Amino acid sequence: TFAAEVALEDKFVYLQAIDAQGSDVLGHMTDPAAIAEAREMAAQPAGHRLATMAHSPEGNNYLLFLTHANGPGPHLGPPPEWAHPPGPEAMHLQGFGPGPGPGTFQLVIISVGILGSLAFSALLAWYLAKPIRHLRQGLQGLAQGKLDTRVQPLIGRRRDELADLGRDFDRMSQQLQTLMQAQQRLLQDVSHELRSPLARLQAAISLGRQSPDRIAQTFERAELEIHRLDQLVGELLTLARLENNALHELPRLVELHELIAAIAEDAGFESMAEGKTLHFDNDADILLMGNAELLHRAFENVIRNAVRHTAAGTCVEIEARTEPGQVRVTVNDHGPGVKPSELELIFEPFYRGEQNGLSKGFGFGLSIARRAILAHGGTITAHNLRNGGLSIEITLALAPPKPLPSA
């Protein structure tokens, strides 16, 4: 056996195998003085030598010894360079040569891999955690009532699921802000609308107390204001019901052409005194599924609004045409129309335009109509006509056709 106990401090160790001709079969450079010194060491007792003689299965003898910078003799110098590639006899001796051994090289590779993995993992964790921190801050802002909180500017131009989540968060925040602003505006408008009839009712009562001879007039005025309050509360309840999409009744089949025809007949009879007429042109058998009461309120508000604003002696045209899967209803008047900036605002509660008596009423008619139509999955829009007047267009889904009876 060959045993060597060498104490090294960051020094390279080399194994040399010298054949009978004095050449190193591992390809290292040879030093005759070192070889002579190694032969002397090989003759020492076992366990106390740094060199030994080895015999191969082919019957060849080799002198094996170690050399290093602090080697066993003065002839050992720095690590030798490769003189030539190893010979065929040394091909089974792998891992020996100049430079660090295979264990050290593998340890360096593993260490570099571990450090690279840790660095990449840390970078990936930071990349993923950054938008999550922004989302958390946004949620905390919403919890504190900051409805204008947005996270998309903080996330940047990412194109992953977290960026999509940030955009959804911003849409949710925007919707919450819009709903809260609408609720606050509605509360302000309601308080204002309630305050006016209550103030007139209080004034009428005070006037009746001061002038008992005018008590009958006071009662008439009080009755009028009470009727206005009742009408306002009823409109508010209807609006709240539609805001919550509370269609308490199950949808049932509604004959829309008959419903609109009945409304047009009543409105035309009431407007005859002003010389206003209505003309209804429709396709037959327009059937849809919905709440008949809410649909009646919606179309009645739209038609009566057109009758109220059309000029005296003109006709309000109502047309209902079926299209693939839907019905389109248009109501055209010949009034002053509205400003382009008011085409969307006229559907808001308590909004009343400034032209030609548009300030009458509470401003609930078209807002209730829009919410009723939206509750049925339809659309309602307004636009001015070229020759003057306003056109309201409503689309609703038709009822699915009944299956034909089997033969």
C-alpha positions as CSV (number, residue, x, y, z in Angstrom):
1,T,0.0,0.0,0.0
2,F,0.9,3.6,-0.5
3,A,0.2,6.0,2.4
4,A,1.2,9.6,2.7
5,E,0.5,12.1,5.4
6,V,1.1,15.6,4.1
7,A,0.3,18.8,5.9
8,L,-0.5,21.5,3.3
9,E,-1.6,25.1,3.5
10,D,-3.3,26.0,0.2
11,K,-0.6,24.1,-1.8
12,F,-1.0,21.7,-4.7
13,V,-0.1,18.1,-4.4
14,Y,0.9,15.9,-7.4
15,L,1.3,12.2,-7.8
16,Q,4.2,11.0,-9.9
17,A,4.5,7.5,-11.3
18,I,8.0,6.7,-12.6
19,D,8.5,3.7,-14.9
20,A,11.7,1.7,-15.4
21,Q,12.9,4.2,-18.0
22,G,12.6,7.1,-15.5
23,S,9.7,8.7,-17.2
24,D,6.4,9.8,-15.6
25,V,3.5,7.9,-17.1
26,L,1.2,10.6,-15.9
27,G,2.9,13.1,-18.1
28,H,4.5,15.3,-15.5
29,M,8.0,16.7,-15.8
30,T,10.6,14.7,-13.9
31,D,13.4,15.8,-11.8
32,P,16.3,13.2,-11.4
33,A,17.2,14.5,-8.0
34,A,13.6,14.1,-6.8
35,I,13.4,10.6,-8.3
36,A,16.6,9.6,-6.4
37,E,15.2,11.1,-3.2
38,A,11.9,9.2,-3.7
39,R,13.8,5.9,-4.2
40,E,15.5,6.4,-0.9
41,M,12.1,7.2,0.8
42,A,10.6,4.0,-0.8
43,A,13.3,2.0,1.0
44,Q,12.2,3.3,4.4
45,P,9.9,1.3,6.7
46,A,6.2,1.3,5.8
47,G,4.1,4.1,7.4
48,H,7.0,6.5,7.4
49,R,7.5,7.2,3.8
50,L,6.2,9.4,1.1
51,A,7.1,7.1,-1.7
52,T,6.6,3.5,-2.6
53,M,7.1,0.9,-5.3
54,A,3.9,-0.4,-7.1
55,H,3.5,-3.4,-9.4
56,S,1.0,-3.4,-12.2
57,P,-0.9,-6.6,-13.4
58,E,1.2,-6.5,-16.5
59,G,4.3,-7.0,-14.4
60,N,5.7,-3.5,-14.7
61,N,7.2,-1.7,-11.6
62,Y,6.5,1.9,-10.9
63,L,7.9,4.3,-8.3
64,L,5.0,6.3,-6.8
65,F,5.6,9.5,-4.8
66,L,4.1,12.8,-4.0
67,T,5.5,16.2,-4.7
68,H,4.4,19.6,-3.5
69,A,5.8,23.1,-2.9
70,N,6.9,22.1,0.6
71,G,8.0,18.7,-0.6
72,P,10.2,16.2,1.0
73,G,13.4,17.4,-0.6
74,P,15.1,20.5,-1.8
75,H,14.7,19.5,-5.4
76,L,10.9,19.9,-5.3
77,G,9.8,23.2,-6.9
78,P,6.5,24.8,-8.0
79,P,3.8,22.7,-9.7
80,P,5.2,21.3,-12.9
81,E,3.5,22.1,-16.2
82,W,2.2,19.4,-18.5
83,A,5.0,18.3,-20.7
84,H,2.8,16.1,-22.9
85,P,-0.6,14.3,-22.7
86,P,-0.7,11.2,-20.4
87,G,0.4,8.0,-22.0
88,P,-1.9,5.0,-22.7
89,E,-0.8,3.3,-19.5
90,A,-2.0,6.3,-17.4
91,M,-5.5,6.5,-19.0
92,H,-6.9,4.5,-16.0
93,L,-5.4,7.1,-13.6
94,Q,-7.9,10.0,-13.8
95,G,-8.1,13.2,-11.9
96,F,-4.4,13.8,-11.6
97,G,-2.6,16.7,-13.2
98,P,-1.8,20.3,-12.7
99,G,-4.2,22.6,-10.9
100,P,-6.8,21.7,-8.2
101,G,-8.2,18.2,-7.8
102,P,-11.7,17.2,-8.9
103,G,-13.2,17.6,-5.5
104,T,-12.2,21.2,-5.2
105,F,-13.4,22.0,-8.7
106,Q,-16.8,20.4,-8.1
107,L,-17.1,22.2,-4.8
108,V,-16.5,25.6,-6.6
109,I,-19.1,24.7,-9.3
110,I,-21.7,23.7,-6.6
111,S,-21.0,26.8,-4.6
112,V,-21.4,29.1,-7.6
113,G,-24.6,27.3,-8.6
114,I,-26.0,27.7,-5.1
115,L,-25.1,31.4,-4.9
116,G,-26.6,31.9,-8.3
117,S,-29.8,30.1,-7.4
118,L,-30.1,32.2,-4.2
119,A,-29.6,35.4,-6.1
120,F,-32.2,34.5,-8.7
121,S,-34.7,33.3,-6.1
122,A,-34.2,36.6,-4.2
123,L,-34.7,38.6,-7.4
124,L,-37.8,36.6,-8.3
125,A,-39.3,37.0,-4.9
126,W,-38.8,40.7,-5.0
127,Y,-40.3,40.9,-8.5
128,L,-43.4,39.0,-7.4
129,A,-43.7,40.6,-4.0
130,K,-43.5,44.2,-5.2
131,P,-47.0,44.4,-6.8
132,I,-48.4,42.5,-3.9
133,R,-47.2,45.1,-1.6
134,H,-48.8,47.8,-3.8
135,L,-52.1,45.9,-3.7
136,R,-51.9,45.6,0.0
137,Q,-51.3,49.3,0.4
138,G,-54.2,49.9,-2.0
139,L,-56.5,47.7,0.1
140,Q,-55.5,49.5,3.3
141,G,-56.3,52.8,1.6
142,L,-59.7,51.6,0.6
143,A,-60.3,50.3,4.2
144,Q,-59.5,53.8,5.4
145,G,-62.0,55.4,3.0
146,K,-59.6,56.6,0.4
147,L,-61.6,55.7,-2.7
148,D,-59.3,57.5,-5.0
149,T,-56.5,54.9,-4.4
150,R,-55.0,53.5,-7.6
151,V,-52.3,50.9,-7.9
152,Q,-51.8,50.7,-11.7
153,P,-49.3,53.6,-11.8
154,L,-47.2,51.9,-9.2
155,I,-47.2,48.5,-10.9
156,G,-46.0,50.0,-14.1
157,R,-46.0,48.1,-17.5
158,R,-46.0,44.6,-16.2
159,R,-47.8,42.1,-18.4
160,D,-48.7,39.3,-16.0
161,E,-51.5,38.1,-13.8
162,L,-50.5,40.5,-11.0
163,A,-50.8,43.4,-13.4
164,D,-54.3,42.2,-14.4
165,L,-55.2,42.0,-10.8
166,G,-54.0,45.6,-10.3
167,R,-56.1,46.8,-13.2
168,D,-59.2,45.0,-11.7
169,F,-58.5,46.6,-8.4
170,D,-58.4,50.0,-10.0
171,R,-61.7,49.3,-11.8
172,M,-63.3,48.2,-8.5
173,S,-62.0,51.3,-6.7
174,Q,-63.3,53.5,-9.5
175,Q,-66.7,51.9,-9.3
176,L,-66.8,52.2,-5.6
177,Q,-65.9,55.9,-5.8
178,T,-68.6,56.5,-8.5
179,L,-71.2,54.7,-6.4
180,M,-70.3,56.6,-3.3
181,Q,-70.3,60.0,-5.1
182,A,-73.7,59.1,-6.6
183,Q,-75.1,58.2,-3.2
184,Q,-73.8,61.4,-1.7
185,R,-75.2,63.4,-4.5
186,L,-78.6,61.6,-4.3
187,L,-78.8,62.3,-0.5
188,Q,-78.1,65.9,-1.1
189,D,-80.7,66.1,-3.8
190,V,-83.3,64.3,-1.8
191,S,-82.7,66.5,1.2
192,H,-83.1,69.6,-1.0
193,E,-86.3,68.2,-2.7
194,L,-87.8,67.3,0.6
195,R,-87.0,70.6,2.2
196,S,-88.9,72.7,-0.3
197,P,-92.4,71.1,0.0
198,L,-91.9,70.8,3.8
199,A,-91.1,74.5,4.0
200,R,-94.2,75.4,1.9
201,L,-96.3,73.1,4.0
202,Q,-95.0,74.8,7.2
203,A,-95.7,78.2,5.7
204,A,-99.3,77.2,4.7
205,I,-99.9,76.0,8.3
206,S,-98.5,79.2,9.7
207,L,-100.7,81.3,7.3
208,G,-103.8,79.3,8.3
209,R,-103.1,80.0,12.0
210,Q,-102.7,83.7,11.3
211,S,-105.8,84.0,9.0
212,P,-108.6,81.6,10.1
213,D,-110.8,83.0,7.3
214,R,-108.3,81.5,4.7
215,I,-108.3,78.0,6.3
216,A,-109.8,76.4,3.2
217,Q,-107.1,77.8,1.0
218,T,-104.5,76.7,3.5
219,F,-105.8,73.1,3.4
220,E,-105.7,73.0,-0.4
221,R,-102.1,74.2,-0.3
222,A,-101.2,71.7,2.3
223,E,-102.9,68.9,0.4
224,L,-101.0,69.8,-2.7
225,E,-97.6,69.8,-0.9
226,I,-98.5,66.5,0.8
227,H,-99.3,65.0,-2.7
228,R,-95.9,66.2,-3.9
229,L,-94.2,64.6,-1.0
230,D,-96.0,61.4,-1.5
231,Q,-95.1,61.5,-5.2
232,L,-91.5,62.2,-4.4
233,V,-91.2,59.4,-1.9
234,G,-92.9,57.0,-4.3
235,E,-90.3,57.9,-7.0
236,L,-87.5,57.5,-4.6
237,L,-88.8,54.0,-3.6
238,T,-89.1,53.0,-7.2
239,L,-85.6,54.3,-7.9
240,A,-84.1,52.4,-4.9
241,R,-85.9,49.3,-6.0
242,L,-84.4,49.5,-9.5
243,E,-80.9,50.5,-8.1
244,N,-81.0,47.2,-6.2
245,N,-82.2,45.4,-9.3
246,A,-85.1,44.1,-7.1
247,L,-87.5,42.5,-9.6
248,H,-89.6,40.9,-7.0
249,E,-92.0,39.4,-9.5
250,L,-90.9,36.5,-11.6
251,P,-90.4,37.5,-15.3
252,R,-93.4,36.7,-17.4
253,L,-94.4,37.1,-20.9
254,V,-95.2,40.7,-21.9
255,E,-96.9,41.8,-25.1
256,L,-94.9,45.0,-25.6
257,H,-96.9,46.3,-28.6
258,E,-100.1,46.3,-26.6
259,L,-98.4,47.9,-23.6
260,I,-97.0,50.8,-25.6
261,A,-100.3,51.2,-27.5
262,A,-102.2,51.6,-24.3
263,I,-99.8,54.2,-23.0
264,A,-99.8,56.1,-26.3
265,E,-103.6,56.2,-26.3
266,D,-103.9,57.6,-22.8
267,A,-101.2,60.2,-23.4
268,G,-102.7,61.2,-26.8
269,F,-106.1,61.7,-25.2
270,E,-104.7,63.9,-22.4
271,S,-102.7,66.1,-24.9
272,M,-105.6,66.7,-27.3
273,A,-106.3,70.0,-25.6
274,E,-102.9,71.3,-26.6
275,G,-103.2,70.1,-30.1
276,K,-100.6,67.4,-29.7
277,T,-101.0,64.0,-31.2
278,L,-99.3,60.6,-31.0
279,H,-98.6,58.1,-33.8
280,F,-97.6,54.5,-33.0
281,D,-96.2,52.3,-35.7
282,N,-95.2,48.8,-34.7
283,D,-94.6,45.2,-35.8
284,A,-97.2,42.7,-34.6
285,D,-96.7,40.3,-31.7
286,I,-93.6,41.8,-29.9
287,L,-93.2,39.5,-27.0
288,L,-90.5,39.6,-24.3
289,M,-89.9,38.3,-20.8
290,G,-89.9,40.8,-17.9
291,N,-91.8,42.8,-15.3
292,A,-94.8,44.4,-16.8
293,E,-95.1,47.0,-14.1
294,L,-91.6,48.3,-14.5
295,L,-91.7,48.2,-18.3
296,H,-95.0,50.2,-18.1
297,R,-93.3,52.8,-15.9
298,A,-90.3,53.0,-18.2
299,F,-92.2,53.6,-21.5
300,E,-94.8,55.8,-19.8
301,N,-92.1,58.1,-18.5
302,V,-90.4,58.3,-21.9
303,I,-93.6,58.9,-23.9
304,R,-95.1,61.4,-21.4
305,N,-91.7,63.2,-21.4
306,A,-91.9,63.5,-25.2
307,V,-95.5,64.7,-25.1
308,R,-94.6,67.3,-22.5
309,H,-91.8,68.8,-24.5
310,T,-93.0,68.5,-28.0
311,A,-94.3,71.8,-29.5
312,A,-98.0,72.5,-29.7
313,G,-99.7,71.2,-32.8
314,T,-97.0,68.6,-33.4
315,C,-97.0,64.8,-33.3
316,V,-94.9,62.4,-31.2
317,E,-93.8,59.5,-33.3
318,I,-93.4,56.1,-31.6
319,E,-92.0,53.2,-33.6
320,A,-91.3,49.6,-32.5
321,R,-89.5,47.3,-34.8
322,T,-88.2,43.8,-34.3
323,E,-84.7,42.8,-35.2
324,P,-82.9,39.5,-34.9
325,G,-83.2,38.7,-31.2
326,Q,-84.3,42.1,-30.0
327,V,-86.8,44.9,-30.4
328,R,-85.9,48.6,-31.0
329,V,-88.3,51.3,-29.8
330,T,-87.8,55.0,-30.8
331,V,-89.8,57.9,-29.4
332,N,-89.3,61.2,-31.3
333,D,-90.7,64.6,-30.3
334,H,-90.5,68.0,-32.0
335,G,-89.4,70.1,-29.0
336,P,-86.3,72.1,-28.4
337,G,-84.1,69.1,-27.7
338,V,-81.3,69.2,-25.2
339,K,-77.8,70.4,-25.1
340,P,-75.3,67.8,-26.3
341,S,-73.6,67.9,-22.9
342,E,-77.0,67.0,-21.3
343,L,-77.7,63.8,-23.4
344,E,-76.3,61.6,-20.6
345,L,-77.2,63.8,-17.7
346,I,-81.0,63.7,-18.4
347,F,-80.9,60.1,-17.2
348,E,-79.6,61.1,-13.8
349,P,-81.9,61.5,-10.8
350,F,-83.0,65.1,-10.0
351,Y,-81.4,66.4,-13.1
352,R,-83.5,68.9,-14.9
353,G,-82.5,70.8,-18.0
354,E,-82.7,74.5,-18.5
355,Q,-84.6,74.8,-21.8
356,N,-88.3,75.3,-22.2
357,G,-89.8,74.0,-19.0
358,L,-87.5,71.1,-18.5
359,S,-87.2,72.0,-14.9
360,K,-90.7,70.7,-14.1
361,G,-91.1,67.6,-12.0
362,F,-88.5,65.9,-9.8
363,G,-86.2,64.7,-12.6
364,F,-87.0,61.0,-11.9
365,G,-88.8,60.1,-15.1
366,L,-85.9,59.2,-17.4
367,S,-83.7,58.0,-14.6
368,I,-86.4,55.4,-13.6
369,A,-86.9,54.5,-17.3
370,R,-83.2,53.9,-17.7
371,R,-82.9,51.7,-14.6
372,A,-85.9,49.7,-15.5
373,I,-84.6,49.1,-19.0
374,L,-81.1,48.2,-17.6
375,A,-82.8,45.8,-15.2
376,H,-84.2,43.9,-18.2
377,G,-80.8,43.8,-19.9
378,G,-81.6,46.5,-22.4
379,T,-80.2,49.8,-23.4
380,I,-81.6,53.4,-23.6
381,T,-79.9,56.3,-25.3
382,A,-80.8,59.8,-26.4
383,H,-79.8,62.0,-29.3
384,N,-81.0,65.3,-30.9
385,L,-82.8,65.2,-34.3
386,R,-81.5,67.2,-37.2
387,N,-84.8,69.1,-37.6
388,G,-85.1,69.7,-33.9
389,G,-86.5,67.6,-31.1
390,L,-85.2,64.7,-29.0
391,S,-85.1,61.0,-29.9
392,I,-85.1,58.3,-27.2
393,E,-84.0,54.8,-28.4
394,I,-84.7,51.7,-26.4
395,T,-83.6,48.1,-27.2
396,L,-84.8,45.0,-25.4
397,A,-84.3,41.3,-25.9
398,L,-87.2,39.4,-27.4
399,A,-88.6,36.4,-25.7
400,P,-87.2,33.1,-27.0
401,P,-89.5,31.4,-29.5
402,K,-91.6,28.6,-28.2
403,P,-90.6,25.2,-29.4
404,L,-92.7,23.7,-32.1
405,P,-94.9,20.8,-30.9
406,S,-93.5,17.4,-31.9
407,A,-95.4,15.5,-34.5
